[in-house]
């Protein structure tokens, strides 16, 4: 009696849940939030992949200024999707003065676009959400790997031959490349490290997948790693039998 009730620790954010994002965007509206920095941080790596007339699809746009910044640079055919209706409503209102920007509520696992609709598909930190609850990056759960495969198959489907998928993420190549390096998607794969050049700066990676070009053999081998069976967890060690002293101390505590 008289003791304060201990508060339960706050639950971690459920990044895979639509409700989490709807509540966030209802609070923030279209106020800009950049998960991996603004466009200027990776424009030198991104710009060589883009052409002014490209039809660009931005996956999981959130309230990032990325789509608008691309528009301002002269890439005027940009479609942005997010599965949060609150997000899309806020962004559509914020950028109503840019008729070239299109916004749609859509699940990245089931894109409502015809085959070969886009020259470029771009994502920045969106696919990370599919893996954020994984505990072992070396051995991703079958459920997370399947979700990633569904999204990437959809991206490949909506890309025209010769088009490219660009993924910007903190995920290092040995963790992310196996997901991208699947021959079924029909694309090549390369990556570049990006950063501010400071010794202590976080580096992130820009992956470029070019539809209709073959994977290199070493990437094919990496991709096969995903399909290897997961090692069985080691059984927990049997508890050691207590010695007499421990029995005696236990009896005192009781």
N, C-alpha and C positions, 0 to 999 in steps of 0.2 A: 504494500500500500504506500501511496505517496510517491512512488517511482514514476517518472515520466514514461509514457508509452513511446517505445522506439519507433521512429518512422521507417516504413519499408523503403528500401532504395528505389529510386525512380526507374521505371522500366526503360530500356533503351528504345530509341525511336524505331518504329516499324517502317523502314524505308520502302519495303515492298508493298505496303498497304495504301490503297487509294485514299482512305480516310485521313491518314497522316498528312498527305500532300494537300488535300482539299482544305484541311484546317489551316495549314501553313499559308497557303495562298489567299485564303479568306482574310487572314491577319495581315499579310504583307502586301496583297494586291500585286501590282506589277513592279514594285520597288526592286531594283536590280540586285540580284544575288548571283555571284560568279563562283562556282564550285572549284574551278581550276584556273582562275585568273581570266582577264578579258582577252579579246581577240588579238590585241597588239602583242601579247606574250608569245603567240605561236604563229603569227602571220607570216614570218619569213619561211617557215616550213610548209604552211598551208597554201600560200598564194601560187606557187608553181603548179599545184594540182588543179587550180580553178581557171575557168574561162568565163568571160563576162556573160555570155548567153546561157550558161549552164542552168539546167533545172535542178535546184538544190532542195533536198529534204533534210530537215533538222529533227533528229529523234529526241524526245524527252526534253523539249526546249526549256521547261521551267520558266522562271522569270529572269533568265539570262538575256543580256542585250545582244547576244551573238547574232541572231537573225537580223536585227535592225542594223547592226554594225556592218554586216555583209552587204545589206541593201545600200547603205551609205557609200560603200566602196565601189558600187556599180554592179553588184550581183543582184539583179532586181527580181529574179524569179525564185523566190524562197518560200517553201511551204514548211511550217513548223507544227509539230504534233506533240501532245502530252496527254496522259490519261486522266489528268485532273481537269474537270470542267471549270472549276473555279479559276484555275491558272489561265486557261484559254480565254475565258471571258475577260479577265483582267488585261491580258496581253492584246487582245483584239481591240479593246477600248483604248489602251495606251497608244497603240500604233495605228489608229484609224486613219491617220493622215498619210499612211503609206499603202496605197491600194495594191502594190506589187507583193506585199507580204500577206500570205494566206495562213490561217490558223485552223486547226481541227483537233477535236477530242478523239484520241485513237490509242489503242493498245499496241505497243511495238511488237507484240507477239502475233498480231493479226492485222496487217496493214491493208487498208481498204483502197488500194491503188492497183491499177492494171500492171501486168508485167512490163518491164523496161520503161517505166514512167520517168525515171530520173537519171541525170548524168552524174550526180554526186549525192551520196548519203553521208551525213555528218553527225557524229555524236561526241559530246564532251561530258564524261563522267556519268552518263546514263546507264551504260551496261554494268558499271561498278555496282549499281543497286542490286543487280541479280545475284551478286556474289557476296554482298556485304555481311550476311549472317553466317558465312562459311567459317568454320573453325580451323581448317587445315588447308592452306592454299595449295599444298603439294598434291592433295587428294580431295578434289572438289566432289561434293555429293552428286549422285546421279540426277537428283531433282534439279539442282542448279545447272549442271551441265546440259540437261535437256532443255531448260528454259533458255539458256544462251543459244543452243542450237536452233531453237524455234525462231528466235529473233534474227539470227544471222541468215537463216534460210530465207526469211522474208526480205531482208535487206538485199540478198543476192537476186531474189526474184524481181524486185522493183528496179534494179539497176539495169541500164542498157548495156549491151556489149561494148567494152572499152571504157565504161564508166568506173568510178571509184568510190569505195567506202573508206571514210577517214574516221578513225577512232582516237580520241585524245583522253588520256587516262594516266593515273599514277601507277597503274599495274605494270610490273616489270615484265620483260619479254619471256622469261622462263615460266611465268605464271599465265600470261595472257595469250602468247602465241599458239599454244596447243589448241585453244578454242577456235582461233581464226584460221589455223592451218589445216583445214578439212577440204579434201579434194572435191567433195560434193558441192561446195559453194562456187567452184569454177573461177577462182581468182588467185592472183599472185599475192605475195605478202612481203612488205618491208617495213622497217621502223626507223625512227630518228628520235634521239633524246633531245628534249627541250629544257631550257632553264634560263635563269637570269645571269649565269656565269659566275655568281658569287660562290665562294667555296662552301658556305653553309646552306646554300639555296636548295630547296627540293627540286629534284628533276622529275619531269613527267615525260610521257612518251606519245608520239604521234605515229599511229600505224596506218599504212596505206595499202588497201587491197584493190587490185586492178582487175575488173571482170574480164574474163576471156584470155587471161594470161596464166601460164602454168605455175604451180608452186615449185620451188627448188626442192631437190631431194631431201636436204636436211630439214626443211620445214615439214615435208610429208612425214618424216620420221618423228618429228615433234608432235604432230597432230595425232599420230597413232598412240602416243602416250596416254591420251584421254581415255582410250578404250581398254587400257590394261586393267585387270581386276584390282580392286582396292585391297591392300593387305589386311588380313584379319587382325583385330586388336588383340594384344597380348592379354592373357587372363590375369586378373589381379593376383598379387602374391598372397599366399595363405597367411593369416595372422599368426605371429609367433605365440606359443603357449606362454602365459605369464609365469614368472618365477615366484617363489614363495613370498619374497619381500613385496612384490606388486600385489599379490593376493591380500597380504596383511594391510597395506596402505589402502587398498580398495575397500576393505572391510571397515577401516576407520572412517573413510569418507561417507560410507553408507550410514 
